[in-house]
Amino acid sequence: MNDEFCKVTRKKWIIRNKCMSNDQKKLHKDSPESAEVDEETFLRRLTTLRERMTDSEYFAQALVTLGEALIKLKTICQTRDNNPKRVVCFGIGSFTRSYQALHQLAFILCIQKHFSIKEAIFFDPVFRKCEKSILQRLDCLVMADNCEAKYEADMQTLFYLPHCPNCLTNNLLWRNWRRKHLKNIILINNSFESLSCSKPERLLRLDSNYILDIMSYAVELPLEDDYEVNNVFNDLSVHIFPLANLPQEGSEVWQEKEPPAYKDVEMVSAEDFAKLSIN
């Protein structure tokens, strides 16, 4: 097995997490912000990485965890076909410049292929023209407008928000704050449990109030990180919201609330995005 995909224990990962690998340093050195990207070369590199990804222990275990989540949804919701119909990815980052983002892209594309998900939609305000072109060549859709992750799950949807600001997940939950929508969400993002322990509730309420309010009804399945590359898949979990776990219609939980508003958060707003011009 390639060294890049050797099994790594969590203790070893913590030790390695203190420094950047030589490969990561090389990537950052060789990929300045203004550098042109040869799309053909990049796509060949991505194809190779995807092939290695599917053979990695991390990916195999992630499939087991996702399979467990789908079984729980099928068992609890009594649905016949509960595989995701769509992938929506927010905040993956500039994958032609970031070693971590490149591996995250390879991962979600492999997930899409494994589950035969036809539709994949991406958005990140940092995407350059070449990155949008690459995604389109991979038969993925790129959102033209910044919805700030306020995306309605009108069908079973796998949302992928690796290491995104809490406010994006909060926005997603707000937009889908109904039983009929939450049950359609399969969410891979930062662990809710870890978030709840990270700071006092009064501070978490500033950008994570919907996350806190849904936690007791969610099922969280951690994705064990034995991946070789630092800071790519650490502290991620699969979160689902089985219908049987959610309060009944008419509960005060579902009372309509004002859209989330934030101060001093790490998020490019729709208004700011409209003013940007990214090459």
C-alpha positions in Angstrom: 0.0 0.0 0.0 1.2 3.5 -0.8 2.8 5.3 2.2 0.3 8.1 1.8 -2.5 5.7 2.9 -0.8 3.7 5.7 -2.9 3.2 8.8 -2.3 5.7 11.5 -3.6 5.6 15.0 -5.2 8.6 16.6 -2.2 9.1 19.0 0.2 9.1 16.1 -2.1 11.5 14.2 -2.0 13.9 17.1 1.8 13.8 17.2 2.0 14.4 13.4 -0.6 17.1 13.6 1.9 19.4 15.2 3.8 19.9 11.9 3.2 20.1 8.2 4.3 17.2 6.0 6.9 17.7 3.4 4.3 17.0 0.7 2.1 19.7 2.1 5.0 22.2 2.2 5.8 21.4 -1.4 2.3 21.9 -2.5 2.0 25.3 -0.8 5.4 26.3 -2.2 4.5 25.2 -5.8 1.0 26.6 -5.8 1.0 30.4 -5.4 -2.4 32.1 -5.6 -1.7 33.5 -9.0 -0.3 30.3 -10.6 -2.0 28.9 -13.7 -3.5 25.4 -13.5 -3.1 22.9 -16.2 -6.5 21.3 -16.1 -5.5 18.1 -17.9 -2.5 17.5 -15.6 -4.7 18.3 -12.6 -7.4 15.9 -13.7 -4.9 13.1 -14.2 -3.5 13.7 -10.7 -7.0 13.7 -9.2 -7.9 10.5 -11.0 -4.8 8.8 -9.5 -5.7 10.2 -6.0 -9.3 8.9 -6.3 -8.0 5.4 -7.2 -5.8 5.4 -4.1 -8.5 6.9 -2.0 -10.9 4.0 -2.8 -8.2 1.6 -1.6 -7.5 3.4 1.7 -8.6 2.1 5.1 -10.1 5.5 5.9 -12.4 5.3 2.9 -13.4 1.7 3.6 -14.3 2.6 7.2 -16.2 5.7 6.1 -18.3 3.5 3.8 -19.1 1.3 6.8 -20.1 4.3 8.8 -22.3 5.8 6.1 -23.9 2.4 5.5 -24.7 2.2 9.2 -26.3 5.7 8.9 -28.4 4.6 6.0 -29.5 1.5 7.7 -30.6 3.5 10.7 -32.6 5.8 8.5 -34.2 2.9 6.7 -35.0 1.1 10.0 -36.4 4.1 11.8 -38.1 5.8 9.0 -39.3 2.7 7.2 -38.3 4.0 3.8 -37.6 1.6 0.9 -35.0 3.6 -0.9 -33.0 5.9 1.4 -29.8 6.3 -0.5 -28.9 9.9 -1.1 -30.1 11.3 -4.4 -27.8 14.4 -4.4 -24.5 15.6 -3.0 -24.1 19.2 -1.9 -20.7 20.4 -0.9 -20.1 23.7 0.8 -16.8 25.2 1.8 -14.4 22.6 0.5 -11.8 25.3 -0.3 -9.4 25.9 -3.2 -8.6 22.4 -4.2 -5.9 23.4 -6.7 -4.0 25.2 -4.0 -4.8 23.3 -0.8 -3.5 19.8 -0.2 -6.3 19.1 2.3 -9.1 20.4 0.0 -7.7 18.2 -2.8 -8.1 15.0 -0.7 -11.5 16.1 0.5 -12.6 16.6 -3.1 -11.3 13.1 -4.0 -13.2 11.7 -1.0 -16.6 13.1 -1.8 -16.2 12.2 -5.5 -15.5 8.6 -4.5 -18.5 8.6 -2.2 -20.6 10.0 -5.1 -19.4 7.2 -7.4 -19.9 4.4 -4.8 -23.5 5.3 -4.1 -24.2 6.1 -7.8 -25.4 9.6 -6.9 -26.1 11.4 -10.2 -26.2 15.0 -9.0 -23.3 16.8 -7.3 -23.4 20.5 -6.5 -20.5 22.6 -5.1 -20.0 26.1 -3.8 -17.2 27.9 -2.2 -16.6 31.7 -2.5 -12.9 31.0 -3.0 -13.3 28.9 -6.2 -11.3 30.3 -9.1 -12.4 30.1 -12.7 -10.1 27.0 -13.3 -11.7 25.2 -10.3 -15.2 25.8 -11.5 -14.1 24.5 -14.9 -12.6 21.4 -13.4 -15.8 20.6 -11.5 -17.9 21.1 -14.6 -15.7 18.7 -16.5 -16.3 16.2 -13.7 -20.1 16.6 -14.4 -20.6 18.6 -11.2 -22.7 21.7 -10.9 -21.3 24.9 -9.4 -23.6 27.4 -7.7 -23.5 30.8 -9.2 -24.8 32.6 -6.1 -23.8 32.3 -2.5 -26.8 30.9 -0.6 -24.8 30.8 2.6 -25.6 27.1 2.9 -29.3 27.9 3.2 -30.2 25.0 0.9 -33.4 23.1 1.1 -33.3 19.3 1.3 -36.3 18.5 -0.8 -34.9 15.0 -1.4 -32.5 12.7 0.4 -29.3 14.7 0.2 -25.7 14.1 1.4 -24.3 17.4 2.6 -20.5 17.7 2.9 -19.1 20.6 4.9 -15.6 19.6 6.0 -14.2 21.9 8.7 -16.6 24.8 7.7 -17.6 27.6 10.1 -20.4 26.6 12.4 -22.7 29.3 11.0 -22.9 27.4 7.7 -24.2 24.3 9.3 -26.5 26.5 11.4 -27.9 28.1 8.2 -28.5 24.7 6.7 -30.4 23.6 9.7 -32.5 26.8 9.8 -33.4 26.5 6.1 -34.6 22.9 6.8 -36.2 23.4 10.2 -39.1 21.0 9.4 -39.6 17.3 10.0 -40.1 16.6 6.3 -36.8 18.3 5.4 -34.5 17.3 8.3 -35.2 13.6 7.7 -33.7 14.0 4.2 -30.4 15.3 5.5 -27.2 13.2 5.8 -24.6 15.6 7.0 -20.8 15.1 7.1 -19.3 17.9 9.0 -17.6 18.8 12.3 -18.7 16.7 15.2 -21.7 18.2 17.1 -20.5 16.5 20.2 -17.1 18.1 20.0 -18.7 21.5 19.3 -20.9 21.3 22.3 -17.8 20.8 24.6 -15.7 23.4 22.9 -17.0 26.6 24.7 -19.8 27.8 27.0 -23.3 27.6 25.6 -23.8 31.3 25.8 -20.9 31.7 23.3 -22.1 28.8 21.1 -25.5 30.4 20.8 -23.9 33.2 18.8 -23.4 31.1 15.7 -24.7 27.6 16.5 -28.1 27.9 18.1 -29.9 25.6 15.6 -27.1 23.0 16.1 -27.6 23.0 19.8 -31.3 22.8 19.5 -31.2 19.7 17.2 -28.4 17.8 18.9 -30.7 15.8 21.2 -32.7 14.5 18.2 -29.8 13.8 15.9 -27.8 10.5 15.6 -24.0 11.1 15.3 -21.7 8.5 13.9 -18.0 9.6 14.2 -15.7 9.0 11.2 -12.6 7.6 12.8 -9.6 9.4 11.4 -6.8 7.0 10.5 -5.9 8.9 7.4 -2.3 9.7 6.7 -2.6 13.3 5.6 -2.8 15.8 8.5 -5.9 17.9 9.1 -8.0 16.5 6.3 -10.6 14.4 8.0 -10.1 15.1 11.7 -13.1 15.5 13.9 -15.7 14.8 11.3 -18.9 12.8 11.9 -22.0 11.7 10.0 -25.1 13.3 11.4 -28.7 12.1 10.6 -32.1 13.2 11.8 -34.4 10.2 11.7 -38.1 11.1 11.5 -39.0 8.9 14.5 -36.5 11.0 16.6 -37.9 14.4 15.7 -40.7 16.1 17.6 -44.2 15.8 16.1 -45.7 18.5 13.9 -47.2 21.3 16.1 -44.4 21.1 18.7 -43.0 24.4 19.8 -39.7 23.2 18.5 -40.9 24.0 15.0 -42.1 27.5 15.7 -40.9 29.9 12.9 -37.9 31.9 13.9 -36.1 34.8 12.4 -33.2 33.9 10.0 -29.9 33.6 11.8 -27.8 36.8 12.1 -24.2 36.8 13.0 -21.4 39.2 14.0 -17.7 38.6 13.5 -18.0 35.1 12.0 -15.8 33.4 9.4 -18.2 33.4 6.6 -18.4 35.3 3.3 -21.9 36.7 3.1 -24.0 36.7 0.0 -23.6 40.5 -0.1 -19.8 40.3 0.2 -19.6 37.5 -2.4 -21.5 39.6 -4.9 -18.7 42.2 -4.7 -15.9 39.8 -5.1 -14.0 39.1 -8.3 -12.0 35.9 -8.0 -9.7 35.0 -10.9 
